[in-house]
Structures are given as structure tokens and as C-alpha cells.
Amino acid sequence: MTSADRPATRLATRLAFLVAGFGVACWAPLIPYAKARLAVDDGVLGLLLLCLGIGSVVAMLMTGVISARYGSKPIIVAGAIGMAAFLPLLAVASTPLSLGLALFVFGGALGSLDVAMNIHAVEVEKAAKKPLMSGFHGLYSVGGFVGSLFATFLLSLGVAPLPAMLLAALLMLVATVVIIPRLLVAVRAEGGPLIAVPRGFVLLLAVLTAIVFLVEGAVLDWGALYLTGAGLTAAAQGGLGYMLFSVAMTVMRLLGDAVVGRIGDRATLFWGSLIGIAGFAVVLLAPVAVVAMAGFLLVGVGLANVVPVLFRRAGSQTDMPVGLAVAAVTTAGYAGVLLGPAGIGFLAKLTSLPAALWLLTALLALVTLTAGRVAVRRN
């Protein structure tokens, strides 16, 4: 058994995904506190939130190069510690400038950790010679759920934001201590370009990943607005669609390794995207709320394991060094989450929100149409 295939190494990889999801989810309940503390309007708050995304993208572009030279372990450790260190600062930053800088660094730590843990996951999965990527990504979703629940619970009990985030940071650091001795230590000395710009087969993977992440971002940012705007639910119940989508995606990712191992990458991409398309169609044609909710559930079930497969294919190609390829695909996906919802808003203003969502559904068909090429590509 190689070091990459040890149970301890798999545990460390799962914990890295868990820490990333937990840390970023702890920030979400702090946003209303930050807005009140700084006394800023929605426009300024939006610019501050963008700092997190910019920091993440900048770090992602650099992480593939650094990982190719020094391995993913030091980046995973630094990213996890960086998130833990800056999370409490997000609870006390007293000026827009200080919060913007803290969010930029926090986002950079998240982006570095995101890329490095996926590179590490690719190596662990290769050594295992069986699908593991869906389970790893499932732990990110679990971390997000636990982090959001943890922070919300403490804040609802009247615990001040700073001690709540200090406790969250302590838990992250404990997990990091557990991770450190179990991560792969191999140094990667790969050649290739110095920036993670996708090319060749990796460009296709990046485009498909951006589309799927765009869909996930659209469900989060526009799902509730569609349900309420279409008169299907009251505002208080608008978030149920995203909740069902998230639960379905998490469960299917935790079960996904067994599913993908049985049906293969091609079938996962083809049928998964097709089910996602059907789910969106159900949502957009639903006459009543319960049908729309079933549609959101279908979208989560269908798309859950598409991204893990795309990451696995990035790890198996040779058009680019693996570290750079994974970084490029991750950055493209994050760009889809950041820019996609705004693009949907622009299209919705020009046409209508249903029309914009139908266009998004059509984009998903690219995953269906290219499933064979992506899955059978041999380098």
C-alpha cells in the first residue's frame, strides 16, 4: 500500500474539504453583523463581498504553480491556518477598508486550500484506483452545513460574533493538526506554463465546470426569487428550493463514489446533466410549489457528481501539468459562481428571469453533448 492509498491519507483529504466548507460557511451568518457594524448600504456591502471572490481567484491562479513545485501539503496547511486566523478578524473589522482586506486574505486562503485539496484528492484517488472524488466533495458540503449550523446556533444563543468565531477557528486548527502528519509529502516538479490558463482538453473541462458552478450559483441566488416571483411560494418559504437542492447534492455526493464506480464517468456526465436539465424544466413549468420543489431536488440529484468527474478528468489528462489543470478548472468554476448570477440578472432585466433560467438550462446541454468526449479521452 502506497502512502497515497493509506486510510490516514484519505482521512486527511476529507478533513481538508470539511475545514474549507466549515470555514466559509461560518462567515455567512456574520454578514448582517458586519453590515450593521460598519453602517454601510447594500452597494458597499456588495463590493466588500466581492473582495472575498477576488482574493480567491488571485490565489487560485497562483496555487497551481506553487503546488507543481512544492506539493499540495504546505498549501493545504497554510490555507487552513489562514482561514482560521482571519475568520475572527471578520467578526471585528470596524472599517470598510479593514473588512475588505480581511476578506481578500480570507478568500485567498480559501482559494489556495480549494485548489490544493483538489490536487491532493486527485493523487489519492489515482493511488486508490477507484472513485473517491465525489465523497471528498460531499465532505465540503457537509462542512458547509455544519459550519452554518454551528455559527447560527452560537449567535442565536447570544454569543458575540468574536468569541463564536474564535471557537470556530479553534476547531479548524484542531482539524488541521490532525491533517498535517497524514498528508502526502511528495514534491512535484512538473514543467509547463507558469499560470493556470486552461488549454487543449483542459479548456473544455474548465468551460463545463464553469457551467455547472453557474447553475449552482443560480439556484442559490435566483431560486427563491423565481419561486416568489412566479407566485409559487411566499417569501418566507422561498429558500426551500435551495435547501432541497443542497440536501440532494450532499447525499448524492456521499453516495456518488459507489454510483460512479458502477456506471462510469460517461454515464454520470450524460445522465446526471440530463436529470439536471429535466429538473430545471420541472421548476420552470411547475404549476404548484410542490412540483417546483421536486424539480430542485432533481437538479441536485443530477448535478451532484458531475463536477467531481470533471476534476478527475483534469487529473488524468496530460495536456497540462495536473496541478495547473486542476487550478484552471477550479478557477473557472469559481468564476462561474461569482460572475454567473450577475449575468443572469442582466439577462433577466433584458428579457425575464424565466427566460434567463431557460438559457441556463440550455447551457447544461453542453455537458450532455460532450459527455462521451470527456469520459473517453485518453492521453
N, C-alpha and C positions, 0 to 999 in steps of 0.2 A: 504494500500500500504506500503510495507516494504521499508527501506532506500535503499536497493539494487535495488529496482524497480522504484525509482524516476527518472523522466526525467533529473534532475540535475546530478544524478549519471551516467546516460548513457552519458550525455554531457561530463563529466569529463573523462570518459573512452575513448571516441572518441578523445578528445583533447590530451590525453596521447599518443595514436597511432599517431596522427598528428605531435606532437612535435618530437617523435622519428624519423619518416620518414623525417621530415624537417631538423633536425639537422644533420643526417648522409649524406643527400643529399647536404647540404651546404659545406661539406668537399670535395666532389668530384671535383668541379671546382678549388679548391686550390692546387690540386696535381701538375699541371705543374709549378705553382709558387714556391712550395716547392722544386721541383727538381732543378729549376734554382737557387733559393736562396742558396741551400746547395751545388750546383755543384757536384751532385752525378750521378753515372751511373744507368742504369736500374736495375742492380743486387742489389745494395744497396737500391734503392727505393723499390724494391720488398720486401726486408727484413723489411724495415720500415713499409710498409703497413701491413705486417704480424703481427706487434705489435698490431694493432687495433683488429685483429681477436683473437689473444692470450688473450688480455685483456678481450674481450667479453666472450670467453669460460670460462675463470677462474671465472669471475663474475657470469656467468650463473650457474655454478656448486655450487656456494655458495648461490645464491639468493633463491633457493627453500627452503633451510634450514632456512634462516633468515625469509622469508615470513611465513613459517609454524609457527614460534614462535611469530612474531611481527605483522603480517598482511602485506598486499601489499602496503598500503598507504605510509608509510615512505620511502619505497624503490622507489616507483614511483617518489615521490618528490625529493629524493636525486639524483636519476638517471637523472631526467630532469635538475635539477640545475647543476649537474656535467657536463653534456653535454654542457650546456650554458656557464659555467665557462671556460671550456677548449677549446671550439671552437675558440675563438680569439687567444689563445696561438698557435694553429696550423698554424695561419697566420703569426707568427713572430718567431717561433722557429728557431734558427740560426745554430744549430749543429745537426748532425745525432742523437746524444745521447738525446738531449733535445726534438727533434721531436719524437723520438721513445718512450720516457717516456710519453710525452703528448698524443700520440696516444694510448698507453697502458691504460692510465687512462680514456681517452675519450671512448675507446672501452669498458672498464669496466663499465662506466656509461651507455652506450648504452645497454650492455648485461643485466645489472641489471634491467633497465627500460623495456627491451623487455620481460623478464620473468615475472616481477611483473605486468605489464599491462595485460598480457595474463591471469594470475591468477585472477586478478580483473575482467577481462572480463568474465571468466568462472562463477564467482559468480553472476555477474549482469545478465548474460544470464539465469542462473538457476532460479533466482528470477522472471524474466520476463516470464519464461515458454514458450518461443518461440525463434526461431533462431535470434541471433544478431551478432554472431562471424564474419560472412562474411563482414558485414558493418564496424565493428571495423577494420578488416584487410584492408578493402578498404581505410579507412582514412589514414593508414600508406602509402599506395601507393600515395594517394593524397598529403600527406605531402612531399613525395619524389619528386613528380613533381613540387610542389610549391617551395620547397627549392632549387632545382636545377635551376629553372627558376629565382628565386629571386637572388641567388648568381651570376649566369651568367649575368643577366641584370645589376647589380651594377658594376661588374668587367668590362663589356663591355663598360660602360659609363666612365671608367677611374677611378672609385673609388678604392682606395688602398685596399688590402686584409684586413688589420686590421680594419679600420672603417666599412667595409662591414660586417665583422663577428661580430663586436660589435653590430651593428644594428640587425643582425640575432639573436644574443644571447639575446638582449633586448626583442625581440618578443617572444622568447621561455620562458623567465622569466615571461612576462605578462601572457602568457597562463598558466604557472604553478601556478601563483597566483590565476587565475580563477579556476584551478583544485582543489587546496588544500581543501577548505571547502566542496567540493562536493564528495570527495572520501569516500569509506567505511572505517570506523574506527574500525571494529571488529578485535579483536586479535584472531589469530588462534593458538590453542595449540594441534597440531597433533603429534602423535607418528610416529615411523618409522625410517628408516636408516638416517644417518647423511650426506650422499652425494647423489646427484641426479643421481644415476646409474639406468637405466631402468631395470625392471624385470617383468616377467609374461606378462600380456596383454600389459603393457606399452612398453615392448621391441618391440613388433610388431608395435605399433604406432610410436615408435622412428625410426624404420627402414623405414617405409613407408614415414614418414616425411622427412627423410634424402634423400630418392629417389626423392621426388617431389622438394625439395630445390635444389638438384643436377641438375635436369632438368632446373630449373630457372637459376642457375648459368651457365649452359652450353649454354643456349640461349644468355645470356649476353656476355660471354667470347669467345664463339666459333661460334655464329650465323653469325656474319659478316665475319669471316674468311672462313666459309663454303661457303657463298654466293659468295664471291670474288674468292675463290679457284676453285669453280665449274664453274666460268665464267658466273654466272647469273647476277651479278651486278658489277659496277665499285666500287672502294674503297670508293668513296665519298657517295655512296648510301648503303653501307654495313650495316649501322646502322638502316635502315628502318625496317628490320625484327624484331629487338628487340623493336623498337618503337611501332609497331603494336601489338606485344605480350603484352607489358606493358599496352597499352591503353585498349586492350580487357580484360586483367586481372582486371584492375581497375574498368572498367564499370561493369563487371560481379560480382565483389565482392560487389559493391554498390547495385546491384540488387539481390545479392545472398541470402539474408535473406528470401525474398519472395519466391524465387525459391526453396530453401532447405525446407522451411516451407510447400511447396506444394507437392514436390516429395519425401522428406525424405532423411535421411543420406545415406542409402544404394544405392539408385538410383543416388545420387550425386556422390558418390565414384565410382560406376560402370560405369555410362555413362560419367562422367567427365574424368576419366582416359582413357576410350576408345576413346573419342574425342581427347584427348591429343595424344594418340598413332597414331590415324589417321592423326592428324596434322603433327606429325614428319614424318610419311610415305610420306605425300604430299610434305613436304620440301625436303626430300632426293630423291624423284623420280621426282621432278619438272623439266620439260624441259625448262621452261622460268621463269623469275623473278616474274611475277605477280602470277603465281601458287604457287611459294615458299612463297610469302608474304601471300597468303591465308592460307597456312599451318601454318605459325607463328601465324596468327590470331586464327586459330582453337586451337592451343596449349594453348594460353592464355584463350580462352573461356572455354576449357575443364578443365584445372587445377585450375582455379581461386578459386573455392570453396572447393577443396579437402583438403587443409591444415586447413582451419577453421573448417571443420568437424572433422579432426583428433584431433585438440585441444579440441573440445567439448567432444569427446570421452575420452580424457585424464582427463577431468574434471568430468566425470561421473563414472569412474571406482573406484574400492576400493582395487586393488592390492597394491597400493602405496598411501600415502597421496597426496592430489590434488596438493599442492604446489610443491612437489618433482617430481610428474609425469609431470606437465607442464614444469618444469625446464628441466627435462630429454629430453622431446620431443623437446623443443626449442633448447637445446644444440645440439641434433642430427641433427636438421635441419640446424643449423649454420655450423656444421661440414661438412655437405653436400655441402654447398655453398663454404666453404673455401678449402676443400680437393678435391672435385669432379672435378672441372675444371682442376686441375693439373693432376689428374688421367686420365682424358680424353686425355690430352696432351701426357701422357706416352703411352696410348693405341694407339693414333694416330701415334706416332712415330714407334711403333712396327708393326702396320698394316696400317691404313689410317684413316683420320678424318671421312669420311662417315661410315666406319666400327665401329668406336668408338661410333658414334651417333646412329647407329642401335642397338648396345648393350644397350645404354641408353634407347632406345625405348622399348627394351625387358624388362628392369627392371621395367618400368612403368606397365607392365602386372601384376606384383605382387600386385599392388593396385587393379586392376580389379578382380583378382582371390580371394583376401581376403576381398572384399567389404562386402559380406554377414556376415562374421565372425565379422568384425569390427563393423558393424552397429547394429547387433542383440545381441551383447554381453550384458548380464545382470549380475550384481554382487550382 
